[in-house]
Amino acid sequence: MTVNLTWENSGVAPFHFGWIPTLRITGSDASETVLSLDISIQDILLSRPVLAEQELGSITPQTTDYVPYAGIINHVGPRI
């Protein structure tokens, strides 16, 4: 199975940090898989959509009842 996601920055400024675009798949059996997408958020410029194609392969959920979520993970640690 392949999932295609179109990302677009509809804000007023580009992304300045290296946050990680991800796909999370949650199954009704409480299983969860998080995949980092092969795109850089800093390449998503204003009004220029970027296509992310993610092959799920063997990661297909064990249940047929699942929900995909797209999001951004901020891996920046706490400031000291």
PDB file of N, CA, C and O in Angstrom:
ATOM      1  N   MET A   1       0.843  -1.167   0.000  1.00  0.00           N
ATOM      2  CA  MET A   1       0.000   0.000   0.000  1.00  0.00           C
ATOM      3  C   MET A   1       0.895   1.239   0.000  1.00  0.00           C
ATOM      4  O   MET A   1       1.914   1.288   0.690  1.00  0.00           O
ATOM      5  N   THR A   2       0.499   2.222  -0.776  1.00  0.00           N
ATOM      6  CA  THR A   2       1.221   3.493  -0.835  1.00  0.00           C
ATOM      7  C   THR A   2       0.289   4.620  -0.396  1.00  0.00           C
ATOM      8  O   THR A   2      -0.873   4.664  -0.799  1.00  0.00           O
ATOM      9  N   VAL A   3       0.796   5.513   0.415  1.00  0.00           N
ATOM     10  CA  VAL A   3       0.041   6.681   0.865  1.00  0.00           C
ATOM     11  C   VAL A   3       0.680   7.907   0.235  1.00  0.00           C
ATOM     12  O   VAL A   3       1.895   8.087   0.313  1.00  0.00           O
ATOM     13  N   ASN A   4      -0.134   8.751  -0.388  1.00  0.00           N
ATOM     14  CA  ASN A   4       0.329  10.007  -0.977  1.00  0.00           C
ATOM     15  C   ASN A   4      -0.232  11.173  -0.176  1.00  0.00           C
ATOM     16  O   ASN A   4      -1.438  11.259   0.054  1.00  0.00           O
ATOM     17  N   LEU A   5       0.646  12.057   0.241  1.00  0.00           N
ATOM     18  CA  LEU A   5       0.248  13.241   1.005  1.00  0.00           C
ATOM     19  C   LEU A   5       0.775  14.482   0.313  1.00  0.00           C
ATOM     20  O   LEU A   5       1.936  14.519  -0.094  1.00  0.00           O
ATOM     21  N   THR A   6      -0.055  15.488   0.174  1.00  0.00           N
ATOM     22  CA  THR A   6       0.377  16.762  -0.378  1.00  0.00           C
ATOM     23  C   THR A   6       0.485  17.755   0.768  1.00  0.00           C
ATOM     24  O   THR A   6      -0.482  18.001   1.488  1.00  0.00           O
ATOM     25  N   TRP A   7       1.678  18.322   0.927  1.00  0.00           N
ATOM     26  CA  TRP A   7       1.945  19.294   1.982  1.00  0.00           C
ATOM     27  C   TRP A   7       2.047  20.677   1.357  1.00  0.00           C
ATOM     28  O   TRP A   7       2.670  20.855   0.311  1.00  0.00           O
ATOM     29  N   GLU A   8       1.426  21.651   2.012  1.00  0.00           N
ATOM     30  CA  GLU A   8       1.493  23.020   1.516  1.00  0.00           C
ATOM     31  C   GLU A   8       1.585  23.981   2.689  1.00  0.00           C
ATOM     32  O   GLU A   8       0.874  23.836   3.683  1.00  0.00           O
ATOM     33  N   ASN A   9       2.457  24.951   2.563  1.00  0.00           N
ATOM     34  CA  ASN A   9       2.605  25.994   3.572  1.00  0.00           C
ATOM     35  C   ASN A   9       1.656  27.123   3.196  1.00  0.00           C
ATOM     36  O   ASN A   9       1.907  27.864   2.245  1.00  0.00           O
ATOM     37  N   SER A  10       0.580  27.250   3.936  1.00  0.00           N
ATOM     38  CA  SER A  10      -0.392  28.311   3.647  1.00  0.00           C
ATOM     39  C   SER A  10      -0.208  29.501   4.586  1.00  0.00           C
ATOM     40  O   SER A  10      -1.073  30.372   4.677  1.00  0.00           O
ATOM     41  N   GLY A  11       0.924  29.525   5.281  1.00  0.00           N
ATOM     42  CA  GLY A  11       1.204  30.620   6.198  1.00  0.00           C
ATOM     43  C   GLY A  11       1.799  31.823   5.492  1.00  0.00           C
ATOM     44  O   GLY A  11       1.619  32.003   4.287  1.00  0.00           O
ATOM     45  N   VAL A  12       2.508  32.641   6.250  1.00  0.00           N
ATOM     46  CA  VAL A  12       3.097  33.861   5.695  1.00  0.00           C
ATOM     47  C   VAL A  12       4.628  33.837   5.701  1.00  0.00           C
ATOM     48  O   VAL A  12       5.270  34.791   5.261  1.00  0.00           O
ATOM     49  N   ALA A  13       5.210  32.736   6.206  1.00  0.00           N
ATOM     50  CA  ALA A  13       6.673  32.632   6.267  1.00  0.00           C
ATOM     51  C   ALA A  13       7.081  31.175   6.049  1.00  0.00           C
ATOM     52  O   ALA A  13       6.294  30.261   6.292  1.00  0.00           O
ATOM     53  N   PRO A  14       8.304  30.968   5.592  1.00  0.00           N
ATOM     54  CA  PRO A  14       8.778  29.588   5.430  1.00  0.00           C
ATOM     55  C   PRO A  14       9.065  28.955   6.793  1.00  0.00           C
ATOM     56  O   PRO A  14       9.178  29.658   7.797  1.00  0.00           O
ATOM     57  N   PHE A  15       9.182  27.631   6.824  1.00  0.00           N
ATOM     58  CA  PHE A  15       9.574  26.937   8.049  1.00  0.00           C
ATOM     59  C   PHE A  15      11.081  27.128   8.230  1.00  0.00           C
ATOM     60  O   PHE A  15      11.850  26.928   7.290  1.00  0.00           O
ATOM     61  N   HIS A  16      11.501  27.514   9.435  1.00  0.00           N
ATOM     62  CA  HIS A  16      12.911  27.790   9.682  1.00  0.00           C
ATOM     63  C   HIS A  16      13.621  26.669  10.434  1.00  0.00           C
ATOM     64  O   HIS A  16      14.846  26.684  10.554  1.00  0.00           O
ATOM     65  N   PHE A  17      12.866  25.703  10.938  1.00  0.00           N
ATOM     66  CA  PHE A  17      13.461  24.653  11.754  1.00  0.00           C
ATOM     67  C   PHE A  17      13.301  23.304  11.055  1.00  0.00           C
ATOM     68  O   PHE A  17      12.434  23.141  10.197  1.00  0.00           O
ATOM     69  N   GLY A  18      14.134  22.350  11.422  1.00  0.00           N
ATOM     70  CA  GLY A  18      14.139  21.045  10.777  1.00  0.00           C
ATOM     71  C   GLY A  18      13.156  20.061  11.370  1.00  0.00           C
ATOM     72  O   GLY A  18      13.511  18.908  11.619  1.00  0.00           O
ATOM     73  N   TRP A  19      11.929  20.489  11.601  1.00  0.00           N
ATOM     74  CA  TRP A  19      10.914  19.576  12.116  1.00  0.00           C
ATOM     75  C   TRP A  19      10.700  18.440  11.124  1.00  0.00           C
ATOM     76  O   TRP A  19      10.987  18.589   9.936  1.00  0.00           O
ATOM     77  N   ILE A  20      10.203  17.318  11.601  1.00  0.00           N
ATOM     78  CA  ILE A  20      10.106  16.114  10.776  1.00  0.00           C
ATOM     79  C   ILE A  20       8.655  15.809  10.409  1.00  0.00           C
ATOM     80  O   ILE A  20       7.856  15.496  11.291  1.00  0.00           O
ATOM     81  N   PRO A  21       8.297  15.896   9.118  1.00  0.00           N
ATOM     82  CA  PRO A  21       6.961  15.489   8.675  1.00  0.00           C
ATOM     83  C   PRO A  21       6.808  13.971   8.839  1.00  0.00           C
ATOM     84  O   PRO A  21       7.698  13.212   8.455  1.00  0.00           O
ATOM     85  N   THR A  22       5.698  13.536   9.401  1.00  0.00           N
ATOM     86  CA  THR A  22       5.489  12.121   9.679  1.00  0.00           C
ATOM     87  C   THR A  22       4.088  11.656   9.293  1.00  0.00           C
ATOM     88  O   THR A  22       3.168  12.452   9.109  1.00  0.00           O
ATOM     89  N   LEU A  23       3.969  10.360   9.182  1.00  0.00           N
ATOM     90  CA  LEU A  23       2.687   9.689   8.994  1.00  0.00           C
ATOM     91  C   LEU A  23       2.534   8.727  10.155  1.00  0.00           C
ATOM     92  O   LEU A  23       3.398   7.878  10.378  1.00  0.00           O
ATOM     93  N   ARG A  24       1.433   8.852  10.903  1.00  0.00           N
ATOM     94  CA  ARG A  24       1.157   7.953  12.021  1.00  0.00           C
ATOM     95  C   ARG A  24      -0.086   7.154  11.681  1.00  0.00           C
ATOM     96  O   ARG A  24      -1.098   7.718  11.263  1.00  0.00           O
ATOM     97  N   ILE A  25      -0.014   5.851  11.857  1.00  0.00           N
ATOM     98  CA  ILE A  25      -1.148   4.980  11.583  1.00  0.00           C
ATOM     99  C   ILE A  25      -1.539   4.315  12.895  1.00  0.00           C
ATOM    100  O   ILE A  25      -0.743   3.607  13.510  1.00  0.00           O
ATOM    101  N   THR A  26      -2.788   4.556  13.315  1.00  0.00           N
ATOM    102  CA  THR A  26      -3.297   4.002  14.557  1.00  0.00           C
ATOM    103  C   THR A  26      -4.406   3.017  14.245  1.00  0.00           C
ATOM    104  O   THR A  26      -5.365   3.352  13.549  1.00  0.00           O
ATOM    105  N   GLY A  27      -4.277   1.795  14.761  1.00  0.00           N
ATOM    106  CA  GLY A  27      -5.275   0.761  14.521  1.00  0.00           C
ATOM    107  C   GLY A  27      -6.271   0.669  15.657  1.00  0.00           C
ATOM    108  O   GLY A  27      -6.000   1.136  16.763  1.00  0.00           O
ATOM    109  N   SER A  28      -7.424   0.068  15.393  1.00  0.00           N
ATOM    110  CA  SER A  28      -8.439  -0.114  16.425  1.00  0.00           C
ATOM    111  C   SER A  28      -7.962  -1.077  17.507  1.00  0.00           C
ATOM    112  O   SER A  28      -8.545  -1.141  18.590  1.00  0.00           O
ATOM    113  N   ASP A  29      -6.895  -1.829  17.210  1.00  0.00           N
ATOM    114  CA  ASP A  29      -6.311  -2.748  18.197  1.00  0.00           C
ATOM    115  C   ASP A  29      -5.246  -2.049  19.049  1.00  0.00           C
ATOM    116  O   ASP A  29      -4.475  -2.719  19.737  1.00  0.00           O
ATOM    117  N   ALA A  30      -5.193  -0.722  19.013  1.00  0.00           N
ATOM    118  CA  ALA A  30      -4.261   0.125  19.773  1.00  0.00           C
ATOM    119  C   ALA A  30      -2.841   0.075  19.229  1.00  0.00           C
ATOM    120  O   ALA A  30      -1.927   0.600  19.865  1.00  0.00           O
ATOM    121  N   SER A  31      -2.633  -0.536  18.083  1.00  0.00           N
ATOM    122  CA  SER A  31      -1.301  -0.526  17.468  1.00  0.00           C
ATOM    123  C   SER A  31      -1.036   0.861  16.901  1.00  0.00           C
ATOM    124  O   SER A  31      -1.961   1.585  16.533  1.00  0.00           O
ATOM    125  N   GLU A  32       0.233   1.215  16.836  1.00  0.00           N
ATOM    126  CA  GLU A  32       0.602   2.525  16.304  1.00  0.00           C
ATOM    127  C   GLU A  32       1.944   2.409  15.589  1.00  0.00           C
ATOM    128  O   GLU A  32       2.889   1.806  16.099  1.00  0.00           O
ATOM    129  N   THR A  33       2.007   2.996  14.405  1.00  0.00           N
ATOM    130  CA  THR A  33       3.236   3.031  13.626  1.00  0.00           C
ATOM    131  C   THR A  33       3.473   4.471  13.220  1.00  0.00           C
ATOM    132  O   THR A  33       2.564   5.133  12.718  1.00  0.00           O
ATOM    133  N   VAL A  34       4.700   4.968  13.433  1.00  0.00           N
ATOM    134  CA  VAL A  34       5.062   6.331  13.042  1.00  0.00           C
ATOM    135  C   VAL A  34       6.193   6.247  12.017  1.00  0.00           C
ATOM    136  O   VAL A  34       7.238   5.649  12.275  1.00  0.00           O
ATOM    137  N   LEU A  35       5.970   6.847  10.868  1.00  0.00           N
ATOM    138  CA  LEU A  35       6.953   6.830   9.784  1.00  0.00           C
ATOM    139  C   LEU A  35       7.393   8.253   9.456  1.00  0.00           C
ATOM    140  O   LEU A  35       6.553   9.129   9.252  1.00  0.00           O
ATOM    141  N   SER A  36       8.690   8.488   9.403  1.00  0.00           N
ATOM    142  CA  SER A  36       9.205   9.780   8.954  1.00  0.00           C
ATOM    143  C   SER A  36       9.083   9.829   7.434  1.00  0.00           C
ATOM    144  O   SER A  36       9.465   8.879   6.750  1.00  0.00           O
ATOM    145  N   LEU A  37       8.557  10.924   6.906  1.00  0.00           N
ATOM    146  CA  LEU A  37       8.398  11.067   5.466  1.00  0.00           C
ATOM    147  C   LEU A  37       9.693  11.571   4.841  1.00  0.00           C
ATOM    148  O   LEU A  37      10.477  12.270   5.482  1.00  0.00           O
ATOM    149  N   ASP A  38       9.900  11.213   3.602  1.00  0.00           N
ATOM    150  CA  ASP A  38      11.132  11.553   2.899  1.00  0.00           C
ATOM    151  C   ASP A  38      11.031  12.936   2.240  1.00  0.00           C
ATOM    152  O   ASP A  38      11.264  13.087   1.041  1.00  0.00           O
ATOM    153  N   ILE A  39      10.681  13.936   3.050  1.00  0.00           N
ATOM    154  CA  ILE A  39      10.649  15.319   2.584  1.00  0.00           C
ATOM    155  C   ILE A  39      11.228  16.204   3.684  1.00  0.00           C
ATOM    156  O   ILE A  39      11.203  15.840   4.860  1.00  0.00           O
ATOM    157  N   SER A  40      11.741  17.350   3.302  1.00  0.00           N
ATOM    158  CA  SER A  40      12.231  18.318   4.270  1.00  0.00           C
ATOM    159  C   SER A  40      11.184  19.409   4.423  1.00  0.00           C
ATOM    160  O   SER A  40      10.731  19.988   3.435  1.00  0.00           O
ATOM    161  N   ILE A  41      10.808  19.682   5.642  1.00  0.00           N
ATOM    162  CA  ILE A  41       9.782  20.712   5.862  1.00  0.00           C
ATOM    163  C   ILE A  41      10.273  22.082   5.387  1.00  0.00           C
ATOM    164  O   ILE A  41       9.468  22.946   5.040  1.00  0.00           O
ATOM    165  N   GLN A  42      11.577  22.277   5.374  1.00  0.00           N
ATOM    166  CA  GLN A  42      12.121  23.554   4.929  1.00  0.00           C
ATOM    167  C   GLN A  42      12.015  23.719   3.417  1.00  0.00           C
ATOM    168  O   GLN A  42      12.196  24.824   2.905  1.00  0.00           O
ATOM    169  N   ASP A  43      11.723  22.638   2.695  1.00  0.00           N
ATOM    170  CA  ASP A  43      11.502  22.715   1.246  1.00  0.00           C
ATOM    171  C   ASP A  43      10.048  23.022   0.893  1.00  0.00           C
ATOM    172  O   ASP A  43       9.723  23.209  -0.279  1.00  0.00           O
ATOM    173  N   ILE A  44       9.177  23.073   1.891  1.00  0.00           N
ATOM    174  CA  ILE A  44       7.771  23.376   1.639  1.00  0.00           C
ATOM    175  C   ILE A  44       7.619  24.896   1.687  1.00  0.00           C
ATOM    176  O   ILE A  44       7.474  25.493   2.753  1.00  0.00           O
ATOM    177  N   LEU A  45       7.655  25.492   0.518  1.00  0.00           N
ATOM    178  CA  LEU A  45       7.621  26.947   0.420  1.00  0.00           C
ATOM    179  C   LEU A  45       6.187  27.437   0.256  1.00  0.00           C
ATOM    180  O   LEU A  45       5.285  26.658  -0.050  1.00  0.00           O
ATOM    181  N   LEU A  46       5.992  28.707   0.456  1.00  0.00           N
ATOM    182  CA  LEU A  46       4.664  29.307   0.384  1.00  0.00           C
ATOM    183  C   LEU A  46       3.997  29.012  -0.953  1.00  0.00           C
ATOM    184  O   LEU A  46       4.569  29.265  -2.013  1.00  0.00           O
ATOM    185  N   SER A  47       2.798  28.481  -0.893  1.00  0.00           N
ATOM    186  CA  SER A  47       1.952  28.210  -2.067  1.00  0.00           C
ATOM    187  C   SER A  47       2.605  27.297  -3.098  1.00  0.00           C
ATOM    188  O   SER A  47       2.269  27.363  -4.281  1.00  0.00           O
ATOM    189  N   ARG A  48       3.528  26.448  -2.667  1.00  0.00           N
ATOM    190  CA  ARG A  48       4.156  25.466  -3.558  1.00  0.00           C
ATOM    191  C   ARG A  48       4.010  24.086  -2.942  1.00  0.00           C
ATOM    192  O   ARG A  48       4.846  23.684  -2.133  1.00  0.00           O
ATOM    193  N   PRO A  49       2.970  23.356  -3.305  1.00  0.00           N
ATOM    194  CA  PRO A  49       2.720  22.038  -2.708  1.00  0.00           C
ATOM    195  C   PRO A  49       3.873  21.069  -2.969  1.00  0.00           C
ATOM    196  O   PRO A  49       4.508  21.100  -4.022  1.00  0.00           O
ATOM    197  N   VAL A  50       4.124  20.208  -1.981  1.00  0.00           N
ATOM    198  CA  VAL A  50       5.143  19.169  -2.070  1.00  0.00           C
ATOM    199  C   VAL A  50       4.460  17.829  -1.841  1.00  0.00           C
ATOM    200  O   VAL A  50       3.720  17.662  -0.871  1.00  0.00           O
ATOM    201  N   LEU A  51       4.705  16.879  -2.728  1.00  0.00           N
ATOM    202  CA  LEU A  51       4.101  15.556  -2.620  1.00  0.00           C
ATOM    203  C   LEU A  51       5.033  14.628  -1.854  1.00  0.00           C
ATOM    204  O   LEU A  51       6.219  14.524  -2.168  1.00  0.00           O
ATOM    205  N   ALA A  52       4.486  13.955  -0.848  1.00  0.00           N
ATOM    206  CA  ALA A  52       5.229  12.931  -0.107  1.00  0.00           C
ATOM    207  C   ALA A  52       4.541  11.602  -0.381  1.00  0.00           C
ATOM    208  O   ALA A  52       3.346  11.441  -0.135  1.00  0.00           O
ATOM    209  N   GLU A  53       5.315  10.658  -0.891  1.00  0.00           N
ATOM    210  CA  GLU A  53       4.780   9.333  -1.191  1.00  0.00           C
ATOM    211  C   GLU A  53       5.442   8.345  -0.240  1.00  0.00           C
ATOM    212  O   GLU A  53       6.669   8.250  -0.194  1.00  0.00           O
ATOM    213  N   GLN A  54       4.634   7.613   0.517  1.00  0.00           N
ATOM    214  CA  GLN A  54       5.167   6.682   1.505  1.00  0.00           C
ATOM    215  C   GLN A  54       4.653   5.275   1.232  1.00  0.00           C
ATOM    216  O   GLN A  54       3.448   5.027   1.260  1.00  0.00           O
ATOM    217  N   GLU A  55       5.568   4.371   0.971  1.00  0.00           N
ATOM    218  CA  GLU A  55       5.235   2.963   0.783  1.00  0.00           C
ATOM    219  C   GLU A  55       5.139   2.320   2.163  1.00  0.00           C
ATOM    220  O   GLU A  55       6.075   2.411   2.957  1.00  0.00           O
ATOM    221  N   LEU A  56       4.014   1.673   2.451  1.00  0.00           N
ATOM    222  CA  LEU A  56       3.841   1.051   3.753  1.00  0.00           C
ATOM    223  C   LEU A  56       4.450  -0.342   3.814  1.00  0.00           C
ATOM    224  O   LEU A  56       4.919  -0.762   4.872  1.00  0.00           O
ATOM    225  N   GLY A  57       4.451  -1.064   2.697  1.00  0.00           N
ATOM    226  CA  GLY A  57       5.057  -2.392   2.657  1.00  0.00           C
ATOM    227  C   GLY A  57       4.511  -3.297   3.743  1.00  0.00           C
ATOM    228  O   GLY A  57       3.301  -3.505   3.833  1.00  0.00           O
ATOM    229  N   SER A  58       5.392  -3.835   4.563  1.00  0.00           N
ATOM    230  CA  SER A  58       4.981  -4.767   5.610  1.00  0.00           C
ATOM    231  C   SER A  58       4.449  -4.063   6.846  1.00  0.00           C
ATOM    232  O   SER A  58       4.094  -4.716   7.827  1.00  0.00           O
ATOM    233  N   ILE A  59       4.390  -2.743   6.809  1.00  0.00           N
ATOM    234  CA  ILE A  59       3.927  -1.978   7.967  1.00  0.00           C
ATOM    235  C   ILE A  59       2.408  -1.830   7.968  1.00  0.00           C
ATOM    236  O   ILE A  59       1.855  -1.177   8.854  1.00  0.00           O
ATOM    237  N   THR A  60       1.731  -2.419   6.999  1.00  0.00           N
ATOM    238  CA  THR A  60       0.280  -2.333   6.927  1.00  0.00           C
ATOM    239  C   THR A  60      -0.315  -2.790   8.259  1.00  0.00           C
ATOM    240  O   THR A  60       0.069  -3.842   8.768  1.00  0.00           O
ATOM    241  N   PRO A  61      -1.234  -2.028   8.827  1.00  0.00           N
ATOM    242  CA  PRO A  61      -1.813  -2.379  10.128  1.00  0.00           C
ATOM    243  C   PRO A  61      -2.418  -3.779  10.123  1.00  0.00           C
ATOM    244  O   PRO A  61      -2.895  -4.262   9.096  1.00  0.00           O
ATOM    245  N   GLN A  62      -2.388  -4.422  11.292  1.00  0.00           N
ATOM    246  CA  GLN A  62      -2.914  -5.774  11.439  1.00  0.00           C
ATOM    247  C   GLN A  62      -4.443  -5.811  11.407  1.00  0.00           C
ATOM    248  O   GLN A  62      -5.033  -6.880  11.250  1.00  0.00           O
ATOM    249  N   THR A  63      -5.064  -4.691  11.548  1.00  0.00           N
ATOM    250  CA  THR A  63      -6.514  -4.596  11.527  1.00  0.00           C
ATOM    251  C   THR A  63      -6.951  -3.798  10.300  1.00  0.00           C
ATOM    252  O   THR A  63      -6.185  -2.985   9.781  1.00  0.00           O
ATOM    253  N   THR A  64      -8.153  -4.025   9.846  1.00  0.00           N
ATOM    254  CA  THR A  64      -8.644  -3.257   8.698  1.00  0.00           C
ATOM    255  C   THR A  64      -9.261  -1.936   9.143  1.00  0.00           C
ATOM    256  O   THR A  64      -9.619  -1.103   8.310  1.00  0.00           O
ATOM    257  N   ASP A  65      -9.384  -1.744  10.451  1.00  0.00           N
ATOM    258  CA  ASP A  65      -9.963  -0.519  10.994  1.00  0.00           C
ATOM    259  C   ASP A  65      -8.830   0.333  11.572  1.00  0.00           C
ATOM    260  O   ASP A  65      -8.420   0.135  12.715  1.00  0.00           O
ATOM    261  N   TYR A  66      -8.328   1.278  10.779  1.00  0.00           N
ATOM    262  CA  TYR A  66      -7.221   2.115  11.228  1.00  0.00           C
ATOM    263  C   TYR A  66      -7.407   3.530  10.716  1.00  0.00           C
ATOM    264  O   TYR A  66      -8.184   3.779   9.794  1.00  0.00           O
ATOM    265  N   VAL A  67      -6.678   4.455  11.330  1.00  0.00           N
ATOM    266  CA  VAL A  67      -6.778   5.863  10.975  1.00  0.00           C
ATOM    267  C   VAL A  67      -5.369   6.401  10.719  1.00  0.00           C
ATOM    268  O   VAL A  67      -4.493   6.258  11.572  1.00  0.00           O
ATOM    269  N   PRO A  68      -5.139   7.020   9.552  1.00  0.00           N
ATOM    270  CA  PRO A  68      -3.838   7.662   9.305  1.00  0.00           C
ATOM    271  C   PRO A  68      -3.876   9.119   9.760  1.00  0.00           C
ATOM    272  O   PRO A  68      -4.893   9.799   9.622  1.00  0.00           O
ATOM    273  N   TYR A  69      -2.765   9.582  10.298  1.00  0.00           N
ATOM    274  CA  TYR A  69      -2.619  10.976  10.715  1.00  0.00           C
ATOM    275  C   TYR A  69      -1.336  11.526  10.107  1.00  0.00           C
ATOM    276  O   TYR A  69      -0.317  10.834  10.086  1.00  0.00           O
ATOM    277  N   ALA A  70      -1.370  12.736   9.623  1.00  0.00           N
ATOM    278  CA  ALA A  70      -0.162  13.421   9.158  1.00  0.00           C
ATOM    279  C   ALA A  70       0.165  14.488  10.187  1.00  0.00           C
ATOM    280  O   ALA A  70      -0.729  15.136  10.731  1.00  0.00           O
ATOM    281  N   GLY A  71       1.448  14.666  10.448  1.00  0.00           N
ATOM    282  CA  GLY A  71       1.832  15.660  11.434  1.00  0.00           C
ATOM    283  C   GLY A  71       3.297  16.013  11.339  1.00  0.00           C
ATOM    284  O   GLY A  71       4.018  15.539  10.461  1.00  0.00           O
ATOM    285  N   ILE A  72       3.724  16.857  12.262  1.00  0.00           N
ATOM    286  CA  ILE A  72       5.098  17.324  12.306  1.00  0.00           C
ATOM    287  C   ILE A  72       5.623  17.060  13.719  1.00  0.00           C
ATOM    288  O   ILE A  72       4.987  17.425  14.708  1.00  0.00           O
ATOM    289  N   ILE A  73       6.787  16.423  13.795  1.00  0.00           N
ATOM    290  CA  ILE A  73       7.409  16.146  15.093  1.00  0.00           C
ATOM    291  C   ILE A  73       8.518  17.158  15.317  1.00  0.00           C
ATOM    292  O   ILE A  73       9.350  17.395  14.442  1.00  0.00           O
ATOM    293  N   ASN A  74       8.515  17.746  16.493  1.00  0.00           N
ATOM    294  CA  ASN A  74       9.542  18.699  16.883  1.00  0.00           C
ATOM    295  C   ASN A  74      10.540  17.958  17.776  1.00  0.00           C
ATOM    296  O   ASN A  74      10.243  17.682  18.938  1.00  0.00           O
ATOM    297  N   HIS A  75      11.714  17.636  17.244  1.00  0.00           N
ATOM    298  CA  HIS A  75      12.721  16.902  18.019  1.00  0.00           C
ATOM    299  C   HIS A  75      13.687  17.830  18.739  1.00  0.00           C
ATOM    300  O   HIS A  75      14.759  17.401  19.165  1.00  0.00           O
ATOM    301  N   VAL A  76      13.323  19.069  18.875  1.00  0.00           N
ATOM    302  CA  VAL A  76      14.182  20.011  19.585  1.00  0.00           C
ATOM    303  C   VAL A  76      14.028  19.755  21.080  1.00  0.00           C
ATOM    304  O   VAL A  76      12.918  19.779  21.612  1.00  0.00           O
ATOM    305  N   GLY A  77      15.141  19.512  21.746  1.00  0.00           N
ATOM    306  CA  GLY A  77      15.111  19.219  23.171  1.00  0.00           C
ATOM    307  C   GLY A  77      14.876  20.471  24.006  1.00  0.00           C
ATOM    308  O   GLY A  77      14.832  21.582  23.478  1.00  0.00           O
ATOM    309  N   PRO A  78      14.728  20.282  25.295  1.00  0.00           N
ATOM    310  CA  PRO A  78      14.492  21.442  26.185  1.00  0.00           C
ATOM    311  C   PRO A  78      15.709  22.361  26.213  1.00  0.00           C
ATOM    312  O   PRO A  78      16.854  21.917  26.127  1.00  0.00           O
ATOM    313  N   ARG A  79      15.431  23.623  26.332  1.00  0.00           N
ATOM    314  CA  ARG A  79      16.522  24.613  26.408  1.00  0.00           C
ATOM    315  C   ARG A  79      16.961  24.751  27.855  1.00  0.00           C
ATOM    316  O   ARG A  79      16.141  24.749  28.772  1.00  0.00           O
ATOM    317  N   ILE A  80      18.266  24.871  28.042  1.00  0.00           N
ATOM    318  CA  ILE A  80      18.801  24.994  29.392  1.00  0.00           C
ATOM    319  C   ILE A  80      19.260  26.409  29.626  1.00  0.00           C
ATOM    320  O   ILE A  80      19.748  26.729  30.710  1.00  0.00           O
TER     321      ILE A  80
END
